[in-house]
Amino acid sequence: MIVGGHISGMVLESENKAKIAANTRNVVQSLILIGGIGLIMAVCAWLLWGKSGIVWAFVLIGILLLLSPRIGPEIIMRMYGARRVPPGQGEPVLRVVEQLSQRAGLPAPPELFVIPSPVINAFASGVRSKSLLAVTQGLLTKLSARELTGVLAHEIAHVRHNDLWIMSLADTMSRVTHFMSLLGVLLAVFSLPAALMGGGQPFPWLGILLLYFAPTASSLLQLGLSRAREYEADLEGARLSGDPEALASALQKIESHQGSMWETILLPGRRVPVPSLLRTHPSTEERVKRLLELREPQRPRLQPADAGTVASHFNPRRETPRYHLTGLWH
């Protein structure tokens, strides 16, 4: 018993060290990328209004962030036609969500919703204190219970790391940068004839170029932040579930199903790779490689629900795609 307890303590200590190192790397990456986006926004504000413009730009960001929580995640679920899973249904999956949330140290497990769509997808919304987790009908029917557990752990890792708030901050700053860039370029276009005819001070070409390319630079940093968060959610999700191979298998299956459906119908040149700089998510191959190379001591693997009965607990309903002003919703 003493030897067993000693080994268990060593594993726990090693896991804690790995978690601290991962969290530190997570914070540093986020600070660098978020700082870069904020710096670009500050430069745009300075070019337009000077030092006071920088202050007002960050004040605007703060106001927008304070107002954004008023748009509840429930509204997003209504947009997708999702329905909440009651305690009496889907008990095995709800139990897995609760266990993963306890391991993640969340104040409360996310509420689980099902989207009646054949597309294989899952996403989380909200903050750590109150979050929602949505899975599609396609995800429930096409993934095994073990793979489903891996995907749920990945989404709960997003909630644990406050990725939703971080990406919201990055998106808000990028939108403000886009607005200031557009405003600056328009002002330059209208003032250019007068500057050329007046022969006064030299026209600020460098400033205009910076304003013009600022949205592109901000968007690239935002994409890099998104990829970094996905990598961290993969690794943290593997630690929470104790089963890196399950998420790796799920990622491969999701890519194969989505590729076979969409690429065959809509994309004849489907094998042309997207440059990594322009991806919102890392390549599946790289994500799987990192998961399978994970050598840290893992927690005991969670026991998922029976793969053959997971979807049946939700009494899923089939719906045809619905048309909205924004397009076709599945």
N, C-alpha and C positions, 0 to 999 in steps of 0.2 A: 504494500500500500504506500509506503514511504517513497519507493522508487517510482511508482506510478504517479504519485502526486508531484514528485520533483520534475518528471518529464512533462506532465501537464502544465506545471508552472513555467517551464522553459518555453513551451510552445506558446503559452499565453503572452509571455514577455516578448518573444520574437514577433508575435502578431502585433503587439502594441507598438513595438519599434517600427515595424513595417508600415503600420497605419499612420504613425506620426510622420515618417518620412514621406509617405504618399500625400498626406494632408499639407505638409510644408511645400512640396513640389506643386501641389494643386493651387495653393495660395499665391506662390511666386509667379506661376504662369498666368494666373488671372490678373494679378497686379500689373504685370508687364504689358499684357494685351489691353486691359482696360485703361491703363495709364497712357498707352499709345493712342487709343481712340480719343481719350480726353484731351491729350496734347494737340491732336489735329483739330478738334473742336475749338480749343482755346486759341490756336493760331488763327483760325478763321475769324473768330470774334475779335481778336486784336487787330487784324487787317481791316475789319469793317469799322470798329468803334473804339479802338485803343484799349487801354487797360481796363476801363470801366466795362467794356464789352465782355471781357473775360468773366468778370464778376457776375454780370447779368446773365450770361450764358449758363453758368453753373446754378444760379438761382432758378432759372427756368427749368433746368434738369430736375432740381429738387421738387419744384412744384408739380411737374409732370409725374414724377415717381410717387408723390403723395396722393395724386388723384387716380393713378392707375389701379390701385387695389379695389376701388369702387366697382370696377368691372369684374364681377365675381366669376370664378371658374365655372359655376353652374350655367352661365350664359353660353359658354363654349360648348358644354355638353348638350344644351338644347339645340344649338346650331347643327350639331352632328346627329341629332335624333337619338342620343344615348339615353339609356335608362339605368337607374340605380339598381344594384343587385341587393335585394333584401337579405337579412340574416338567414332566412329559411331556404334560400337557394344558393347554389354554388358554395356550400360550406367548405369543401376541401380547399378551394382556391382562396376563399376569405381567410381560412386558417393560415395558409402560407403567407398571405399578405401581412397578417398580424405578426407572425413569427419574424418575418424579414424586417418589419418596422421596429420590433423590439430589439433586434440585433443592431439596427441602424441608430437606435436611441431616439426615435421620433416621439414626440409627445402623444401622438395618436396615429393609428394606421390610416392611410388614405382611404377615402370612400371609393368603392369599385363600381365602375360603369361599363356597360356593354354597348358597343356601337354596331347596329345591324348592317354590316358591310362585309363583303367577301375579301376585301383588301386586307393583307396581313400587316397590322400596325398596332402600336401601343404608344401612349404618351401620358405624361403627368402634368398637372396644372395646380397652381396655388402656391402656398408657402409651407414651411415645416409644421407650423401649428395647425394648419387646415389645408389639406391637399386632396386632390382627386386623381384617380388613376383610371384611365380608359383603355379597354382592350376591344379589338374588333371581333366580330363573329368568326372571321377568317382566321384570326390568330388562335382562337380557341379550338377550331376544328382541324387545323393543319399542323399544329405543333404538338409534340408529345408533352406530357405533364412535366417531365424533367426540363424540357426546353422552355416551356411556359414559365416555370419557376425562375429560370435564368433571366428571362426577359423582365419579369416582375421585379427581380432584384436590381436589374439595370435601371429601371425607372425610379425605384425607391432610392437608389444611390443619387440620382439627379435631385430628388427632394432633399436628401440628407445634406448634400453639398450646396444647397441653395442656388443651384444652377439656373432655376427659373428666374430668380431675381437678378442674378448676374447678367443673364442674356437679355433681360428686359432693360437693364441699365445700359448695356452696350447698344441695344437697338435704339433706345431713346436718344443717346448721344449721337449715333450715326444719323438719325433722322434730323436732328437739329443741325448737324454739319451739312447735310444735303440742302436744307433750307437756306442756310447762310451762304453756301456755295452758289446756289441759284440766284439769290439776291445780289451777291457781289458781281457775278458775271453779267446780270442784267443791268446793274448800275454802270458797269464798265462799258457795255455796248452803247448805252445812251449818252455817256459822257465822252466817248472816244472822238466823235466829230468835233465837239467843242475844243477838246484838247489839241487836236491836230490843227485846227484853224487858229486857235489862240496863241500858240507858240510859247506857252508859259512853262510851267514845271514839266519835267519829263513824265511820261505816262508810266504808271507802276506795272509794267509787264510781268515782273517776277511775282508780285502779289496776285495778279490775275491768274497766272499759271498755277500758283499754289491753291487758290480758291477752286480752280477748275478741276484739279486732280485730287483735291481733298476727299470728296465722296468715294472715289475709287480706293484710295489708301485706307480709309475708314472701313469700307466694306471688306477689304482683304483681311484686315485685322479682326473684324467681326467673324469672318469665316474661320480664321485661325483659332479664335477663342472657342467657337462651336466645336471644332475638331478636338481641341484639347479637353473640353468638357466631356466629349463622348468617350475618349480614351480613359479618362479618370472614372467615368461612370461604369465602363466595362470592368475595370480592375476592382473597383469598390463593390460592384454587383457580384463579381466572382467571390470576393471575400465574404460577402453577406450570405450567399447561398452555399459556400463551400464547394462549388462545382463549376470550375471554369469551363470544362468541356461542354456543359449543357448550353451555356450562352454562345459558345463558339459554334456549336451545331445549329442553334436557332438562327444565328446570323447567316450561316450558309444556306439554310433552308429558306429564309425570308428572301434572300437575294435571288435564289433560283426560281422561286414562285413568281416574284415580281418581274424578274427579267423575262421569263417565258411568256407571261401574259401581255405585258406592255410592249416589250421590244419586238416581238413577232408581229404585232398588229400595227404599231405606229412608227417604229424606228428601223427601217431597212439597214441603215449603217450603224447598227447597235454596238459593234465591237470597237468603235473609236473611243478610246478612254478619255475621260474628263480630266484635265490637268488638276493635280492635287491641290494647287493653290486656290482653285475655284470650287472646291467641294465643301458643302456644309458638314458632311460626315467623312471620317476617314474611310479608306477603302476597306471592304470587308476582309480582304486577304490579310491586310496589315493588322486589323483588329483581332482576327482569329489567331494570327501568329503570336501576338502579344499575350493573348489569353492562354494559349497552350504552353507558352514559355514561363508562365507564372510559377515560380518555385517557392513561394512563401508558404509557411504552414497554414493550412486551411482549417476553418471551423468544420465541425461535423456537418455532413451534407444533410440538408432538409429533406424530409420524406414527402415528395409531392403526391398529389391525388392520382388516382388511377387514370392513366391517359385515355382510356376508352370511355370514361364517364364524365370527364371534366366539362365538356360543352353541354351535356345533357342537363346538368344542374341549373343552367341558366334559362332553359326553355327558350332558346333563341328563335326570333322570328325573322323571316326572310322578307326583304323589301326591295323593290326595284329602285334604281337610281332616281333621285329627286332633283328637279331643276330649280335653281336659285338665280338671283341676279348676278351672283359671282361665278356661276358656272354649274357644272354637273357634280352633284354631291352623291357619293356612294355610301 
